């Protein structure tokens, strides 16, 4: 059966709505691969019709920071409901990043003001959701609500990291946003990790050992 591709990555959402399974929520995260700062998970329900201000919406990693900021405001204005959850580094260390990610997805969906009839996840299933779900590989490229969640998560996390950069100068956080760049890890070896680093990550532990003089650089 040929599936007609609809405007603004709405094919899956429209099909589910027509089957009586809406509203449809999309869920995505930002910061999973970082070694500093929170993992941020967002859930978003958009209206079923196209929204002119959301033209160009796609995976947040494919957008410039300026375009993400414009789309963030447009998503917030257009969304039927959205929720953003920040999971701190200490919780990631205690529970593991995958468990934290799954719990963040459950919490984000639970915090929506509109109860979804169906949830579209980016790539993996989330045990314990109270509504049906579908994991969509590459979902931030193919489902508008997942792409919207990816922008909400990315922009809100980046803004939080920019605030943290003022609290922890000398680590270049405003540039790499807590990811494991060479400059970032060099700074950790020089200054030691902050309370917001993820100590369960091997590269942070090794950089901390260098800082403490336990191993040679």
C-alpha positions as CSV (number, residue, x, y, z in Angstrom):
1,X,0.0,0.0,0.0
2,X,1.4,3.4,-1.0
3,X,1.5,5.8,2.0
4,X,1.1,9.5,0.9
5,X,3.7,11.7,2.5
6,X,2.1,14.7,4.1
7,X,3.4,18.2,4.8
8,X,5.6,18.7,7.8
9,X,6.4,15.1,8.6
10,X,2.8,14.4,9.6
11,X,2.2,11.0,8.0
12,X,2.4,8.9,11.1
13,X,0.5,11.5,13.2
14,X,-2.4,11.8,10.7
15,X,-2.7,8.0,10.3
16,X,-2.9,7.5,14.0
17,X,-5.4,10.4,14.4
18,X,-7.6,8.9,11.6
19,X,-7.5,5.6,13.4
20,X,-8.9,7.3,16.6
21,X,-5.6,7.0,18.4
22,X,-4.8,10.7,18.9
23,X,-3.7,13.0,20.3
24,X,-0.2,11.9,19.3
25,X,2.8,12.8,21.5
26,X,6.4,12.7,20.3
27,X,9.3,12.1,22.7
28,X,13.1,12.7,22.3
29,X,16.1,13.6,24.4
30,X,19.3,15.7,24.3
31,X,22.5,15.3,26.1
32,X,22.7,11.5,26.3
33,X,26.2,11.5,24.9
34,X,27.5,14.4,27.0
35,X,29.7,13.8,30.1
36,X,28.6,17.0,31.9
37,X,25.2,18.3,32.8
38,X,21.7,16.9,32.6
39,X,20.0,14.5,30.2
40,X,17.0,16.4,28.9
41,X,13.8,14.7,27.7
42,X,10.9,16.4,26.1
43,X,7.4,15.4,25.1
44,X,5.3,17.3,22.7
45,X,1.7,17.2,21.3
46,X,1.1,19.4,18.2
47,X,-2.2,20.2,16.6
48,X,-3.2,17.9,13.7
49,X,-3.1,20.5,11.0
50,X,0.1,22.0,9.5
51,X,1.5,25.0,11.3
52,X,3.1,27.5,9.0
53,X,5.7,28.6,11.6
54,X,7.0,25.0,11.8
55,X,8.2,24.8,8.1
56,X,11.7,23.4,8.1
57,X,11.3,21.5,11.4
58,X,13.6,18.4,11.5
59,X,16.1,16.7,13.8
60,X,17.5,19.5,16.0
61,X,21.1,18.3,15.3
62,X,20.6,19.3,11.6
63,X,19.5,22.9,12.4
64,X,21.6,25.9,13.3
65,X,21.3,27.3,16.8
66,X,19.5,30.4,15.4
67,X,16.9,28.2,13.5
68,X,16.4,26.0,16.6
69,X,15.7,29.1,18.7
70,X,13.1,30.3,16.2
71,X,11.5,26.9,16.0
72,X,11.5,26.5,19.8
73,X,9.4,29.6,20.2
74,X,7.1,28.4,17.4
75,X,6.7,25.0,19.0
76,X,5.9,26.4,22.4
77,X,3.3,28.7,20.8
78,X,1.7,26.0,18.7
79,X,1.8,23.0,20.9
80,X,-1.4,21.6,22.5
81,X,0.9,20.5,25.3
82,X,4.6,20.0,26.0
83,X,6.8,19.0,28.9
84,X,10.6,19.2,29.5
85,X,12.4,17.1,32.1
86,X,16.0,17.7,33.2
87,X,17.7,14.7,34.8
88,X,20.8,15.7,36.7
89,X,24.3,14.1,36.4
90,X,24.1,12.7,39.9
91,X,21.0,10.7,39.0
92,X,22.6,9.5,35.7
93,X,25.6,8.3,37.8
94,X,23.3,6.5,40.3
95,X,20.9,4.8,37.8
96,X,22.8,4.7,34.5
97,X,22.0,6.8,31.4
98,X,19.5,4.3,29.8
99,X,17.4,3.9,33.0
100,X,17.5,7.7,33.5
101,X,16.4,8.2,29.8
102,X,13.5,5.8,30.1
103,X,12.3,7.3,33.4
104,X,12.6,10.8,31.9
105,X,10.4,9.7,28.9
106,X,7.8,8.4,31.3
107,X,7.9,11.5,33.4
108,X,7.7,13.8,30.4
109,X,4.6,12.0,29.0
110,X,3.0,12.0,32.4
111,X,3.5,15.8,32.7
112,X,1.6,16.6,29.5
113,X,-1.6,18.6,30.1
114,X,-3.2,16.7,27.2
115,X,-3.4,12.9,27.7
116,X,-2.0,11.4,24.5
117,X,-3.7,8.4,22.9
118,X,-0.4,7.3,21.3
119,X,3.2,8.1,21.8
120,X,5.9,8.1,19.1
121,X,9.4,7.5,20.5
122,X,12.7,8.1,18.8
123,X,14.2,4.7,18.2
124,X,13.4,2.6,21.3
125,X,10.4,1.4,23.4
126,X,9.8,2.7,26.9
127,X,8.5,0.1,29.4
128,X,5.8,1.3,31.7
129,X,4.0,3.9,29.5
130,X,0.3,3.9,30.2
131,X,-0.6,4.5,26.5
132,X,0.3,2.6,23.3
133,X,3.6,3.6,21.7
134,X,5.7,3.1,18.6
135,X,9.5,3.4,18.4
136,X,10.4,5.1,15.2
137,X,14.0,4.7,14.0
138,X,15.2,8.1,12.8
139,X,12.0,9.5,14.2
140,X,13.3,13.0,14.5
141,X,13.5,13.0,10.6
142,X,10.2,11.4,10.0
143,X,7.7,12.4,12.6
144,X,6.9,16.1,13.3
145,X,6.1,15.6,17.0
146,X,9.4,13.8,17.6
147,X,11.3,16.5,15.7
148,X,9.5,19.1,17.9
149,X,10.5,17.3,21.0
150,X,14.1,17.1,19.9
151,X,14.2,20.9,19.4
152,X,12.6,21.5,22.8
153,X,15.1,19.2,24.5
154,X,18.1,20.6,22.7
155,X,17.3,24.3,23.1
156,X,16.3,24.0,26.8
157,X,19.4,21.9,27.6
158,X,21.7,24.3,25.8
159,X,20.3,27.3,27.6
160,X,20.8,25.5,31.0
161,X,24.4,24.6,30.1
162,X,25.0,28.3,29.1
163,X,23.9,29.2,32.7
164,X,26.1,26.5,34.2
165,X,29.0,27.9,32.1
166,X,28.9,31.0,34.3
167,X,29.0,28.9,37.4
168,X,31.9,26.8,36.2
169,X,34.2,29.0,34.0
170,X,37.3,27.6,32.4
171,X,35.7,24.5,30.9
172,X,34.4,26.0,27.7
173,X,30.9,24.7,28.3
174,X,29.2,27.4,26.3
175,X,31.0,26.0,23.2
176,X,30.8,22.2,23.5
177,X,27.7,22.0,25.8
178,X,29.2,19.3,28.0
179,X,30.2,16.9,25.3
180,X,33.5,15.1,25.4
181,X,35.6,17.3,23.1
182,X,39.4,17.4,23.5
183,X,39.3,20.9,24.8
184,X,36.7,19.8,27.4
185,X,38.7,16.8,28.7
186,X,41.9,18.9,28.7
187,X,40.1,21.3,31.0
188,X,38.9,18.5,33.3
189,X,42.5,17.2,33.5
190,X,43.7,20.7,34.5
191,X,40.9,21.8,36.9
192,X,39.3,18.5,37.9
193,X,35.6,17.6,37.3
194,X,32.8,19.7,38.7
195,X,29.8,18.4,40.7
196,X,27.9,18.5,37.4
197,X,30.2,16.0,35.6
198,X,29.1,12.4,35.2
199,X,31.6,10.5,37.3
200,X,30.3,7.1,36.1
201,X,31.7,7.9,32.6
202,X,35.1,6.4,31.9
203,X,36.6,9.5,30.4
204,X,35.6,11.7,33.4
205,X,37.1,9.1,35.8
206,X,40.4,9.0,33.8
207,X,40.6,12.8,33.6
208,X,40.0,13.0,37.3
209,X,42.8,10.5,38.0
210,X,45.1,12.7,35.9
211,X,44.0,15.8,37.8
212,X,44.6,14.0,41.1
213,X,48.0,12.7,40.0
214,X,46.9,9.1,40.2
215,X,48.0,8.5,36.6
216,X,50.3,10.4,34.3
217,X,48.8,12.5,31.6
